[in-house]
Amino acid sequence: MKYLRDQFEKAGGIIKSQTLERLTDLKNDYTIVANCAGLGSMKLVGDQSMAPIRGQLVRVRAPWVKEFLMGENTTYIFPNSETLVLGGTRQEGDWNTEVDPEDSLGILQRCNRMLPALAGAPVIREWAGLRPWRPTVRLEKEVLQLGGDRTLPVVHNYGHGGNGISLSWGCAVEAARMTKEIVDELEL
């Protein structure tokens, strides 16, 4: 993310941080907004089709494992150089971001059954997070009315659920194309 942020800023992009209740609360300081707020889009743009999918993972040290394995029921093994990411869970509608020891135990047991060579691999880290899901990814342009004759073009790009990694580059390219269309239309 740091690399992408640096590239954006090097190209003249400006990142501002502020707390908003709704996108329509923005002042006249913006020409175009990219909405990549994920679950925050529930409140930010009133998207009630959004829902969390809780995921939990375990990282173990096992440098002897070099292959990627995919099993049933969200069970997978992703190798890195010295460690493995073991997954996982897919708990729809669950807002809990705390590590659940029972989920970790289930992940370890399923992965050990799939690859017995993992037995005894030391756990390095466990974590849980929320994936922003909606029935379809929202990747589109919208023009918001801010009051009076003031409008604000928005490019929405969120709701990828557990597919964010696999869809990120393609969606980013499409969001950039849409943003360029707006820039061209506004002759900026």
Backbone as CSV, one residue per row, in Angstrom:
resi,resn,N_x,N_y,N_z,CA_x,CA_y,CA_z,C_x,C_y,C_z
1,MET,0.826,-1.191,0.000,0.000,0.000,0.000,0.873,1.259,0.000
2,LYS,1.985,1.226,0.734,2.861,2.394,0.771,3.372,2.716,-0.637
3,TYR,3.757,1.678,-1.386,4.235,1.882,-2.744,3.165,2.576,-3.598
4,LEU,1.933,2.084,-3.533,0.859,2.670,-4.334,0.566,4.099,-3.901
5,ARG,0.573,4.347,-2.599,0.358,5.707,-2.097,1.458,6.640,-2.614
6,ASP,2.707,6.179,-2.553,3.822,6.998,-3.043,3.662,7.307,-4.530
7,GLN,3.244,6.318,-5.304,3.038,6.532,-6.744,1.929,7.552,-6.994
8,PHE,0.850,7.448,-6.236,-0.280,8.373,-6.352,0.169,9.797,-6.044
9,GLU,0.902,9.968,-4.966,1.357,11.303,-4.572,2.399,11.844,-5.544
10,LYS,3.262,10.965,-6.060,4.269,11.380,-7.036,3.607,11.905,-8.311
11,ALA,2.435,11.358,-8.633,1.694,11.780,-9.831,0.847,13.032,-9.567
12,GLY,0.947,13.596,-8.354,0.205,14.812,-8.040,-1.048,14.592,-7.220
13,GLY,-1.338,13.345,-6.858,-2.522,13.059,-6.049,-2.349,13.570,-4.631
14,ILE,-3.435,13.970,-4.038,-3.433,14.467,-2.664,-4.363,13.601,-1.836
15,ILE,-3.878,13.155,-0.701,-4.681,12.349,0.216,-4.978,13.203,1.436
16,LYS,-6.261,13.349,1.740,-6.680,14.094,2.928,-7.460,13.140,3.815
17,SER,-7.257,13.243,5.116,-7.997,12.416,6.070,-8.996,13.275,6.811
18,GLN,-10.210,12.810,6.871,-11.236,13.469,7.662,-12.338,12.471,7.941
19,THR,-13.109,12.747,8.966,-14.214,11.870,9.324,-15.487,12.415,8.695
20,LEU,-16.192,11.540,8.016,-17.437,11.915,7.348,-18.555,10.990,7.794
21,GLU,-19.732,11.541,7.908,-20.923,10.711,8.118,-21.446,10.211,6.774
22,ARG,-21.447,11.108,5.761,-21.942,10.792,4.425,-21.072,11.513,3.413
23,LEU,-20.944,10.967,2.231,-20.167,11.636,1.181,-20.747,12.998,0.843
24,THR,-22.047,13.129,0.977,-22.678,14.410,0.649,-22.299,15.511,1.632
25,ASP,-21.602,15.180,2.723,-21.126,16.190,3.668,-19.846,16.872,3.205
26,LEU,-19.269,16.416,2.109,-18.028,17.026,1.631,-18.258,18.469,1.217
27,LYS,-17.270,19.272,1.489,-17.328,20.681,1.082,-16.907,20.804,-0.377
28,ASN,-16.708,21.996,-0.834,-16.368,22.252,-2.234,-14.886,22.047,-2.543
29,ASP,-14.156,21.372,-1.667,-12.713,21.217,-1.844,-12.325,20.103,-2.801
30,TYR,-13.275,19.348,-3.301,-12.953,18.157,-4.072,-13.561,18.225,-5.470
31,THR,-12.788,17.712,-6.428,-13.247,17.663,-7.809,-13.807,16.280,-8.137
32,ILE,-13.120,15.236,-7.668,-13.518,13.839,-7.875,-13.195,13.089,-6.585
33,VAL,-14.047,12.135,-6.232,-13.793,11.299,-5.055,-13.816,9.841,-5.476
34,ALA,-12.842,9.079,-4.974,-12.843,7.623,-5.130,-13.345,7.045,-3.820
35,ASN,-14.433,6.304,-3.874,-14.985,5.665,-2.681,-14.554,4.207,-2.653
36,CYS,-13.578,3.950,-1.794,-13.093,2.584,-1.572,-13.244,2.261,-0.091
37,ALA,-14.347,2.683,0.493,-14.551,2.622,1.937,-14.984,1.255,2.450
38,GLY,-15.173,0.284,1.594,-15.545,-1.048,2.063,-16.802,-1.019,2.916
39,LEU,-16.729,-1.611,4.112,-17.891,-1.646,5.000,-18.356,-0.254,5.405
40,GLY,-17.449,0.723,5.385,-17.824,2.099,5.691,-18.836,2.660,4.706
41,SER,-18.960,2.034,3.541,-19.934,2.494,2.543,-21.370,2.306,2.999
42,MET,-21.574,1.444,3.995,-22.927,1.290,4.547,-23.433,2.643,5.025
43,LYS,-22.589,3.347,5.748,-22.963,4.642,6.310,-22.652,5.774,5.330
44,LEU,-21.497,5.705,4.696,-21.021,6.793,3.854,-21.930,7.089,2.668
45,VAL,-22.450,6.032,2.028,-23.325,6.227,0.869,-24.662,5.510,1.041
46,GLY,-24.908,4.999,2.250,-26.196,4.354,2.526,-26.383,3.019,1.838
47,ASP,-25.299,2.316,1.576,-25.386,1.039,0.873,-25.716,-0.072,1.867
48,GLN,-26.987,-0.402,1.970,-27.440,-1.417,2.918,-27.263,-2.845,2.401
49,SER,-26.726,-2.995,1.189,-26.448,-4.344,0.701,-25.106,-4.859,1.223
50,MET,-24.339,-3.989,1.870,-23.038,-4.374,2.421,-23.211,-5.246,3.657
51,ALA,-22.266,-6.183,3.829,-22.253,-7.042,5.019,-20.820,-7.505,5.259
52,PRO,-20.476,-7.743,6.525,-19.133,-8.250,6.807,-19.062,-9.763,6.629
53,ILE,-17.920,-10.219,6.199,-17.586,-11.637,6.241,-16.324,-11.731,7.093
54,ARG,-16.474,-12.351,8.262,-15.340,-12.464,9.176,-14.412,-13.565,8.684
55,GLY,-13.126,-13.240,8.659,-12.118,-14.218,8.291,-11.056,-14.293,9.370
56,GLN,-10.605,-15.488,9.660,-9.514,-15.664,10.621,-8.455,-16.543,9.982
57,LEU,-7.190,-16.217,10.232,-6.056,-16.930,9.656,-5.032,-17.237,10.733
58,VAL,-4.167,-18.182,10.436,-3.060,-18.542,11.322,-1.794,-18.586,10.467
59,ARG,-0.701,-18.015,10.985,0.601,-18.104,10.306,1.500,-19.013,11.146
60,VAL,2.122,-19.996,10.472,3.036,-20.913,11.147,4.392,-20.891,10.435
61,ARG,5.434,-21.253,11.186,6.766,-21.393,10.580,6.893,-22.836,10.097
62,ALA,7.069,-22.981,8.788,7.224,-24.312,8.180,7.950,-24.148,6.846
63,PRO,9.253,-23.816,6.885,9.980,-23.535,5.633,10.092,-24.733,4.700
64,TRP,9.801,-25.941,5.185,9.888,-27.135,4.359,8.692,-27.285,3.413
65,VAL,7.624,-26.501,3.636,6.445,-26.596,2.762,6.560,-25.518,1.683
66,LYS,6.506,-25.931,0.435,6.671,-24.995,-0.685,5.457,-24.952,-1.611
67,GLU,4.484,-25.864,-1.402,3.347,-25.911,-2.324,2.103,-25.269,-1.718
68,PHE,1.299,-24.745,-2.615,0.007,-24.176,-2.269,-1.008,-25.318,-2.273
69,LEU,-1.849,-25.348,-1.231,-2.883,-26.383,-1.163,-4.229,-25.739,-0.861
70,MET,-5.261,-26.251,-1.493,-6.619,-25.763,-1.281,-7.501,-26.949,-0.971
71,GLY,-8.212,-26.868,0.145,-9.110,-27.946,0.531,-10.554,-27.488,0.505
72,GLU,-11.385,-28.152,1.284,-12.798,-27.792,1.361,-13.054,-26.871,2.540
73,ASN,-14.198,-26.215,2.510,-14.645,-25.383,3.634,-13.628,-24.321,4.040
74,THR,-13.183,-23.553,3.110,-12.245,-22.439,3.340,-10.906,-22.886,3.908
75,THR,-10.517,-24.110,3.685,-9.223,-24.593,4.171,-8.189,-24.409,3.066
76,TYR,-7.075,-23.738,3.411,-6.007,-23.541,2.431,-4.684,-23.321,3.134
77,ILE,-3.614,-23.541,2.363,-2.250,-23.348,2.824,-1.534,-22.529,1.761
78,PHE,-1.118,-21.316,2.125,-0.394,-20.430,1.220,1.046,-20.311,1.717
79,PRO,2.010,-20.809,0.971,3.394,-20.695,1.411,3.971,-19.305,1.134
80,ASN,4.800,-18.845,2.062,5.672,-17.687,1.872,7.094,-18.252,1.903
81,SER,8.094,-17.448,2.149,9.453,-17.988,2.134,9.725,-18.937,3.305
82,GLU,9.435,-18.531,4.512,9.696,-19.343,5.698,8.422,-19.742,6.445
83,THR,7.322,-19.103,6.083,6.084,-19.306,6.829,4.950,-19.705,5.891
84,LEU,3.846,-20.124,6.504,2.638,-20.468,5.762,1.477,-19.687,6.349
85,VAL,0.583,-19.246,5.490,-0.690,-18.703,5.950,-1.696,-19.834,5.827
86,LEU,-2.324,-20.150,6.959,-3.314,-21.222,7.006,-4.694,-20.611,7.172
87,GLY,-5.612,-21.058,6.371,-6.955,-20.513,6.464,-7.986,-21.606,6.478
88,GLY,-9.084,-21.181,6.750,-9.479,-19.934,7.309,-10.932,-20.093,7.754
89,THR,-11.574,-18.982,7.835,-13.001,-18.963,8.169,-13.728,-18.050,7.198
90,ARG,-15.012,-18.254,7.099,-15.893,-17.389,6.304,-17.208,-17.317,7.065
91,GLN,-17.307,-16.309,7.950,-18.450,-16.189,8.838,-19.248,-14.939,8.453
92,GLU,-20.279,-15.162,7.664,-21.071,-14.061,7.126,-21.868,-13.366,8.225
93,GLY,-21.867,-12.044,8.186,-22.629,-11.236,9.132,-21.989,-11.110,10.507
94,ASP,-20.787,-11.630,10.692,-20.099,-11.603,11.989,-19.149,-10.409,12.027
95,TRP,-19.362,-9.500,12.993,-18.558,-8.280,13.121,-17.372,-8.443,14.071
96,ASN,-17.154,-9.632,14.607,-16.090,-9.848,15.588,-14.712,-9.821,14.928
97,THR,-13.835,-8.928,15.387,-12.476,-8.860,14.842,-11.440,-9.439,15.803
98,GLU,-11.915,-10.052,16.877,-10.993,-10.680,17.833,-10.681,-12.109,17.388
99,VAL,-9.455,-12.558,17.673,-9.077,-13.938,17.380,-9.873,-14.869,18.286
100,ASP,-10.475,-15.884,17.692,-11.226,-16.890,18.425,-10.361,-18.153,18.491
101,PRO,-9.928,-18.555,19.698,-9.066,-19.741,19.819,-9.672,-21.006,19.211
102,GLU,-10.987,-21.143,19.274,-11.622,-22.315,18.671,-11.495,-22.296,17.148
103,ASP,-11.618,-21.103,16.553,-11.422,-21.007,15.099,-9.988,-21.359,14.729
104,SER,-9.019,-20.854,15.506,-7.612,-21.174,15.234,-7.374,-22.678,15.323
105,LEU,-7.907,-23.307,16.344,-7.752,-24.750,16.510,-8.361,-25.497,15.319
106,GLY,-9.540,-25.078,14.888,-10.178,-25.694,13.721,-9.346,-25.541,12.461
107,ILE,-8.774,-24.358,12.262,-7.923,-24.119,11.091,-6.711,-25.048,11.136
108,LEU,-6.051,-25.109,12.287,-4.865,-25.960,12.426,-5.209,-27.429,12.205
109,GLN,-6.316,-27.888,12.765,-6.707,-29.293,12.600,-7.001,-29.624,11.141
110,ARG,-7.751,-28.742,10.460,-8.087,-28.999,9.045,-6.829,-29.002,8.173
111,CYS,-5.939,-28.036,8.418,-4.716,-27.956,7.619,-3.782,-29.122,7.918
112,ASN,-3.710,-29.555,9.175,-2.884,-30.719,9.522,-3.418,-31.995,8.889
113,ARG,-4.745,-32.130,8.796,-5.318,-33.294,8.109,-4.965,-33.269,6.619
114,MET,-4.988,-32.070,6.049,-4.692,-31.933,4.626,-3.190,-32.151,4.349
115,LEU,-2.340,-31.719,5.286,-0.890,-31.840,5.116,-0.279,-32.237,6.461
116,PRO,-0.197,-33.531,6.733,0.307,-33.997,8.024,1.706,-33.490,8.363
117,ALA,2.511,-33.106,7.380,3.868,-32.593,7.635,3.851,-31.284,8.431
118,LEU,2.681,-30.670,8.590,2.569,-29.432,9.382,2.575,-29.675,10.884
119,ALA,2.359,-30.916,11.307,2.260,-31.221,12.738,3.465,-30.658,13.478
120,GLY,3.182,-29.876,14.496,4.235,-29.304,15.327,4.814,-27.998,14.818
121,ALA,4.376,-27.525,13.661,4.879,-26.239,13.164,4.472,-25.144,14.145
122,PRO,5.422,-24.306,14.596,5.081,-23.285,15.595,4.192,-22.179,15.017
123,VAL,3.191,-21.809,15.788,2.310,-20.703,15.406,3.046,-19.396,15.660
124,ILE,3.079,-18.542,14.663,3.743,-17.245,14.767,2.740,-16.138,15.041
125,ARG,1.592,-16.240,14.408,0.602,-15.161,14.507,-0.776,-15.700,14.162
126,GLU,-1.788,-15.095,14.765,-3.185,-15.369,14.433,-3.857,-14.011,14.274
127,TRP,-4.769,-13.892,13.349,-5.496,-12.636,13.204,-6.857,-12.867,12.575
128,ALA,-7.719,-11.907,12.839,-9.079,-11.947,12.295,-9.402,-10.578,11.720
129,GLY,-10.219,-10.558,10.699,-10.615,-9.294,10.089,-11.936,-9.449,9.352
130,LEU,-12.401,-8.337,8.842,-13.687,-8.306,8.146,-13.473,-8.033,6.667
131,ARG,-14.144,-8.806,5.855,-14.103,-8.600,4.408,-15.405,-7.902,4.013
132,PRO,-15.300,-6.793,3.304,-16.517,-6.061,2.911,-17.192,-6.728,1.716
133,TRP,-18.364,-7.287,1.943,-19.073,-8.047,0.917,-20.375,-7.363,0.547
134,ARG,-20.738,-7.497,-0.703,-22.074,-7.141,-1.192,-22.407,-8.112,-2.303
135,PRO,-23.676,-8.232,-2.698,-24.044,-9.241,-3.715,-23.250,-9.119,-5.011
136,THR,-22.925,-7.892,-5.421,-22.044,-7.669,-6.569,-21.079,-6.558,-6.196
137,VAL,-19.870,-6.628,-6.716,-18.898,-5.562,-6.490,-19.490,-4.265,-7.030
138,ARG,-19.319,-3.172,-6.289,-19.773,-1.877,-6.793,-18.581,-1.177,-7.424
139,LEU,-18.592,-1.121,-8.734,-17.548,-0.490,-9.521,-18.249,0.348,-10.574
140,GLU,-18.489,1.619,-10.206,-19.278,2.477,-11.086,-19.072,3.943,-10.754
141,LYS,-19.499,4.786,-11.697,-19.484,6.236,-11.495,-20.855,6.681,-11.006
142,GLU,-20.839,7.744,-10.207,-22.075,8.359,-9.737,-21.813,9.853,-9.579
143,VAL,-22.823,10.660,-9.819,-22.716,12.090,-9.572,-23.636,12.423,-8.404
144,LEU,-23.019,12.870,-7.305,-23.789,13.221,-6.112,-24.218,14.673,-6.155
145,GLN,-25.419,14.950,-5.682,-25.907,16.312,-5.538,-25.551,16.790,-4.136
146,LEU,-24.764,17.866,-4.032,-24.309,18.359,-2.730,-25.120,19.537,-2.232
147,GLY,-26.069,19.961,-2.986,-26.868,21.126,-2.604,-26.646,22.250,-3.601
148,GLY,-27.691,22.989,-3.845,-27.601,24.040,-4.858,-27.285,23.408,-6.194
149,ASP,-26.361,24.031,-6.925,-25.971,23.459,-8.216,-24.653,22.701,-8.106
150,ARG,-24.191,22.448,-6.909,-22.925,21.759,-6.681,-23.109,20.240,-6.788
151,THR,-22.289,19.631,-7.639,-22.285,18.177,-7.795,-20.879,17.653,-7.537
152,LEU,-20.793,16.377,-7.277,-19.498,15.750,-7.019,-19.457,14.387,-7.698
153,PRO,-18.561,14.226,-8.691,-18.401,12.905,-9.310,-17.682,11.952,-8.347
154,VAL,-18.213,10.735,-8.264,-17.639,9.711,-7.388,-17.420,8.447,-8.211
155,VAL,-16.279,7.817,-7.996,-16.029,6.494,-8.553,-16.040,5.530,-7.375
156,HIS,-17.003,4.617,-7.370,-17.135,3.623,-6.306,-16.368,2.363,-6.691
157,ASN,-15.642,1.790,-5.725,-14.903,0.547,-5.945,-14.826,-0.185,-4.604
158,TYR,-15.834,-0.995,-4.307,-15.858,-1.701,-3.018,-16.795,-2.900,-3.083
159,GLY,-16.761,-3.698,-2.024,-17.664,-4.848,-1.907,-17.098,-6.138,-2.464
160,HIS,-15.774,-6.291,-2.453,-15.119,-7.447,-3.058,-15.150,-8.707,-2.197
161,GLY,-15.570,-8.562,-0.936,-15.634,-9.731,-0.060,-14.276,-10.379,0.090
162,GLY,-14.220,-11.680,0.020,-12.966,-12.407,0.140,-12.185,-12.464,-1.154
163,ASN,-12.623,-11.744,-2.177,-11.947,-11.775,-3.481,-11.125,-10.523,-3.761
164,GLY,-10.897,-9.715,-2.743,-10.188,-8.452,-2.937,-8.827,-8.616,-3.572
165,ILE,-8.062,-9.579,-3.133,-6.714,-9.774,-3.680,-6.789,-10.154,-5.154
166,SER,-7.684,-11.071,-5.494,-7.743,-11.534,-6.880,-8.365,-10.499,-7.816
167,LEU,-9.235,-9.636,-7.304,-9.902,-8.653,-8.161,-9.260,-7.267,-8.123
168,SER,-8.344,-7.035,-7.186,-7.872,-5.671,-6.925,-7.271,-4.984,-8.144
169,TRP,-6.376,-5.648,-8.860,-5.719,-4.974,-9.985,-6.704,-4.663,-11.105
170,GLY,-7.530,-5.606,-11.472,-8.494,-5.357,-12.549,-9.488,-4.271,-12.185
171,CYS,-9.990,-4.300,-10.954,-10.930,-3.262,-10.512,-10.242,-1.904,-10.438
172,ALA,-8.990,-1.887,-10.000,-8.256,-0.621,-9.920,-8.049,-0.022,-11.309
173,VAL,-7.738,-0.873,-12.276,-7.560,-0.383,-13.653,-8.869,0.201,-14.170
174,GLU,-9.978,-0.475,-13.915,-11.284,0.025,-14.366,-11.665,1.311,-13.638
175,ALA,-11.403,1.386,-12.329,-11.689,2.609,-11.571,-10.845,3.768,-12.096
176,ALA,-9.597,3.504,-12.438,-8.729,4.552,-13.001,-9.264,5.018,-14.357
177,ARG,-9.746,4.072,-15.178,-10.319,4.435,-16.480,-11.541,5.332,-16.296
178,MET,-12.401,4.977,-15.341,-13.591,5.790,-15.067,-13.191,7.184,-14.582
179,THR,-12.182,7.240,-13.732,-11.715,8.538,-13.226,-11.185,9.386,-14.372
180,LYS,-10.442,8.779,-15.282,-9.927,9.523,-16.440,-11.071,10.039,-17.306
181,GLU,-12.120,9.242,-17.471,-13.295,9.711,-18.223,-13.869,10.976,-17.591
182,ILE,-13.961,10.992,-16.269,-14.484,12.177,-15.568,-13.559,13.360,-15.760
183,VAL,-12.252,13.120,-15.630,-11.270,14.192,-15.827,-11.393,14.773,-17.229
184,ASP,-11.528,13.901,-18.234,-11.670,14.347,-19.613,-12.961,15.129,-19.825
185,GLU,-14.068,14.632,-19.234,-15.352,15.321,-19.343,-15.317,16.716,-18.714
186,LEU,-14.620,16.820,-17.587,-14.533,18.109,-16.888,-13.417,18.998,-17.430
187,GLU,-12.644,18.424,-18.365,-11.511,19.117,-18.979,-10.558,19.648,-17.911
188,LEU,-10.185,18.785,-16.996,-9.249,19.154,-15.919,-7.812,19.001,-16.359
